[in-house]
Amino acid sequence: MEDRRSVMRGHVSSKANRLWLVPLRLYIGCLWLIEGIKKLLGEGTWDAMWKADSISDFFKAITIGADSWTKAGNVKMPFTWLQDATSGASAATGASNAEAATEWATPIIKEIPGWYASIMQIMMPNPEVAVWFQRIVVLMEIGMGLCLIAGLFTFIFSAVSAGMVVNFILCAMAGWDILWYFFGSIALMGGAGRVFGLDYYIMPWITRLADNFWHGKKQPTYKNV
């Protein structure tokens, strides 16, 4: 802003090299990708993969395990109404869910706030719906990780990343170590995908496409004769 003529007095008008955001983008993208794959395969399968003695054993261990977030009836969300419903169905499932509920790090908040619990109970009223939401979470984490690594729609997926962190915190599923995901994601919203990322090519194309759609394509008044 010229002569600092703004409310922020020029504090938000400085220009910086986005190159230094590339390592952060790749790192956060890899972490989300790993988290998504771990949820897809299950913690047991994930541990077995990395304990393999050879490369062939490593690939043989890759399978969707019994503790996968995508398995029907395998509720991982630590909500009381879901745990009560599944434990009433079978003792084995209840034990599995109790184990799943204790696998989280010490949460930032001890229990989910009442207003947010009401929202979650409307969205996930029973274990069957909860499993579908778990599948969506897995797909979002894998997709978000891949897009951040590739630098594709970085602003959108960085905002989604920050939103998921807030959701995990409010659901009492995340510890203090997840907070840097939130602040790192906010930092990535400053155009991190335009450096060594697909946004460098895609965003200008989308801008031109949107400009032509809203304002029309420029045509010369007089054509060359």
C-alpha positions as CSV (number, residue, x, y, z in Angstrom):
1,M,0.0,0.0,0.0
2,E,1.5,3.3,-1.1
3,D,2.5,5.6,1.8
4,R,1.1,3.0,4.2
5,R,-2.4,4.3,3.7
6,S,-4.3,1.4,5.3
7,V,-5.6,0.4,8.7
8,M,-2.6,-1.9,9.2
9,R,-0.2,0.9,8.3
10,G,1.7,-1.2,5.8
11,H,2.4,-4.1,8.2
12,V,0.6,-6.6,5.8
13,S,2.1,-5.2,2.6
14,S,5.6,-6.6,2.9
15,K,6.8,-9.1,0.3
16,A,8.8,-12.2,1.2
17,N,10.4,-15.2,-0.6
18,R,7.9,-18.1,-0.5
19,L,10.8,-20.5,-1.2
20,W,11.2,-21.1,2.5
21,L,7.7,-22.4,2.8
22,V,8.4,-25.3,0.5
23,P,10.0,-27.6,3.2
24,L,7.1,-26.8,5.6
25,R,4.6,-27.6,2.9
26,L,6.2,-30.9,2.0
27,Y,6.6,-31.9,5.6
28,I,3.0,-31.2,6.6
29,G,1.8,-32.9,3.4
30,C,3.9,-36.0,4.2
31,L,2.6,-36.1,7.8
32,W,-1.1,-35.9,6.7
33,L,-0.4,-38.6,4.1
34,I,1.1,-40.9,6.6
35,E,-1.7,-40.3,9.1
36,G,-4.2,-41.1,6.4
37,I,-2.4,-44.3,5.3
38,K,-2.1,-45.4,9.0
39,K,-5.9,-45.0,9.4
40,L,-6.6,-46.8,6.1
41,L,-4.4,-49.8,6.9
42,G,-4.7,-49.8,10.7
43,E,-2.1,-49.4,13.4
44,G,-1.4,-53.1,13.6
45,T,-0.7,-53.4,9.9
46,W,1.4,-50.2,9.9
47,D,3.6,-51.5,12.8
48,A,4.0,-54.9,11.0
49,M,5.1,-53.2,7.8
50,W,8.0,-51.4,9.5
51,K,9.0,-54.4,11.6
52,A,9.4,-56.5,8.4
53,D,12.9,-58.1,7.9
54,S,13.0,-57.6,4.1
55,I,11.5,-55.5,1.4
56,S,9.3,-58.5,0.2
57,D,8.0,-58.9,3.7
58,F,7.3,-55.2,3.9
59,F,5.0,-55.3,0.8
60,K,3.4,-58.6,1.9
61,A,2.4,-56.9,5.1
62,I,0.5,-54.2,3.3
63,T,-3.2,-54.9,3.8
64,I,-6.2,-53.3,5.3
65,G,-6.1,-54.7,8.8
66,A,-8.9,-55.4,11.2
67,D,-8.3,-52.1,13.1
68,S,-8.7,-50.0,9.9
69,W,-10.8,-46.9,10.2
70,T,-12.7,-48.0,7.0
71,K,-13.8,-51.4,8.3
72,A,-17.6,-51.8,9.0
73,G,-18.4,-51.8,12.7
74,N,-14.9,-50.6,13.7
75,V,-15.7,-47.3,15.5
76,K,-12.7,-45.3,16.3
77,M,-14.4,-42.0,17.4
78,P,-14.2,-41.7,21.2
79,F,-17.7,-40.4,21.6
80,T,-19.8,-41.9,24.5
81,W,-23.0,-42.5,22.5
82,L,-21.0,-44.4,19.9
83,Q,-19.1,-46.4,22.5
84,D,-22.3,-47.3,24.4
85,A,-24.0,-48.4,21.2
86,T,-21.2,-50.7,20.0
87,S,-20.4,-52.1,23.5
88,G,-24.0,-53.2,23.8
89,A,-23.8,-55.0,20.4
90,S,-20.9,-57.3,21.5
91,A,-18.3,-57.5,24.2
92,A,-15.5,-58.0,21.7
93,T,-16.4,-54.9,19.8
94,G,-16.7,-53.0,23.0
95,A,-13.2,-54.0,24.1
96,S,-11.9,-53.0,20.7
97,N,-13.5,-49.6,20.9
98,A,-12.1,-49.1,24.5
99,E,-8.7,-49.8,23.1
100,A,-9.2,-47.4,20.3
101,A,-10.4,-44.7,22.7
102,T,-7.1,-44.9,24.7
103,E,-4.8,-44.7,21.7
104,W,-5.1,-40.9,21.5
105,A,-2.5,-38.6,23.0
106,T,-3.4,-36.7,26.2
107,P,-6.0,-34.3,24.8
108,I,-5.8,-30.5,25.1
109,I,-9.3,-30.5,26.4
110,K,-10.5,-33.3,28.7
111,E,-13.9,-33.8,27.1
112,I,-15.8,-32.6,24.1
113,P,-17.8,-29.4,24.8
114,G,-21.5,-29.9,25.1
115,W,-22.5,-27.8,22.1
116,Y,-20.0,-29.5,19.8
117,A,-21.1,-32.9,21.1
118,S,-24.6,-32.1,20.1
119,I,-23.4,-31.2,16.6
120,M,-21.4,-34.5,16.4
121,Q,-24.3,-36.5,17.6
122,I,-26.6,-35.1,14.9
123,M,-23.9,-35.8,12.3
124,M,-23.0,-39.2,13.7
125,P,-26.0,-40.6,15.5
126,N,-25.0,-44.3,15.2
127,P,-21.9,-46.4,14.6
128,E,-22.8,-47.1,11.0
129,V,-22.8,-43.4,10.1
130,A,-19.6,-42.9,12.2
131,V,-17.7,-45.4,10.1
132,W,-18.7,-43.5,6.9
133,F,-17.4,-40.3,8.5
134,Q,-14.2,-42.2,9.4
135,R,-13.8,-43.2,5.7
136,I,-14.2,-39.5,4.7
137,V,-11.6,-38.5,7.2
138,V,-9.2,-41.1,5.7
139,L,-9.8,-39.9,2.2
140,M,-9.4,-36.3,3.2
141,E,-6.1,-36.8,5.0
142,I,-4.6,-38.8,2.1
143,G,-5.9,-36.4,-0.5
144,M,-4.8,-33.4,1.5
145,G,-1.4,-34.8,2.0
146,L,-0.9,-35.5,-1.7
147,C,-2.2,-32.1,-2.7
148,L,0.1,-30.3,-0.3
149,I,3.1,-32.3,-1.4
150,A,2.2,-31.4,-5.1
151,G,1.4,-27.8,-4.2
152,L,-2.1,-28.2,-5.7
153,F,-4.9,-25.9,-4.4
154,T,-2.6,-25.2,-1.4
155,F,-4.7,-22.4,0.1
156,I,-7.8,-24.5,0.2
157,F,-6.2,-27.6,1.6
158,S,-4.2,-25.6,4.1
159,A,-7.4,-24.1,5.4
160,V,-8.9,-27.6,5.5
161,S,-5.8,-28.8,7.4
162,A,-6.3,-26.0,10.0
163,G,-10.0,-26.8,10.2
164,M,-9.3,-30.5,10.8
165,V,-7.0,-29.6,13.7
166,V,-9.7,-27.5,15.3
167,N,-12.1,-30.4,14.9
168,F,-9.8,-32.9,16.4
169,I,-9.1,-30.6,19.4
170,L,-12.8,-29.9,20.0
171,C,-13.5,-33.7,19.8
172,A,-10.9,-34.2,22.6
173,M,-8.8,-36.4,20.2
174,A,-5.6,-34.3,19.9
175,G,-2.8,-33.3,22.2
176,W,-0.7,-30.2,22.3
177,D,1.7,-31.6,19.6
178,I,-1.0,-31.0,16.9
179,L,-1.1,-27.2,17.4
180,W,1.9,-26.6,15.2
181,Y,-0.1,-28.3,12.3
182,F,-2.6,-25.4,12.8
183,F,-0.1,-22.6,12.7
184,G,2.0,-24.3,10.0
185,S,-1.2,-24.6,7.8
186,I,-1.9,-20.9,8.3
187,A,1.6,-20.1,7.1
188,L,1.1,-22.2,4.0
189,M,-2.0,-20.2,3.0
190,G,0.4,-17.4,1.9
191,G,0.9,-18.9,-1.6
192,A,3.2,-21.8,-0.7
193,G,2.0,-23.8,-3.6
194,R,3.2,-21.2,-6.2
195,V,6.8,-22.2,-5.5
196,F,7.8,-25.6,-6.9
197,G,4.1,-26.6,-6.9
198,L,1.3,-27.1,-9.4
199,D,-0.4,-23.9,-8.2
200,Y,2.3,-22.0,-10.2
201,Y,0.6,-23.3,-13.4
202,I,-3.0,-23.9,-12.3
203,M,-3.9,-20.7,-10.4
204,P,-3.0,-18.3,-13.2
205,W,-5.0,-20.4,-15.6
206,I,-8.0,-20.5,-13.2
207,T,-7.7,-16.7,-12.8
208,R,-7.8,-16.2,-16.6
209,L,-10.7,-18.6,-16.9
210,A,-12.7,-16.9,-14.2
211,D,-11.9,-13.4,-15.6
212,N,-13.1,-14.5,-19.1
213,F,-16.3,-15.9,-17.5
214,W,-17.2,-12.9,-15.5
215,H,-16.0,-10.1,-17.7
216,G,-15.9,-11.7,-21.1
217,K,-13.0,-12.2,-23.4
218,K,-11.4,-9.0,-24.7
219,Q,-12.0,-8.4,-28.4
220,P,-10.4,-5.6,-30.4
221,T,-12.8,-2.8,-31.4
222,Y,-11.3,-2.7,-34.9
223,K,-10.1,-5.8,-36.6
224,N,-7.0,-5.7,-38.7
225,V,-7.9,-5.3,-42.4
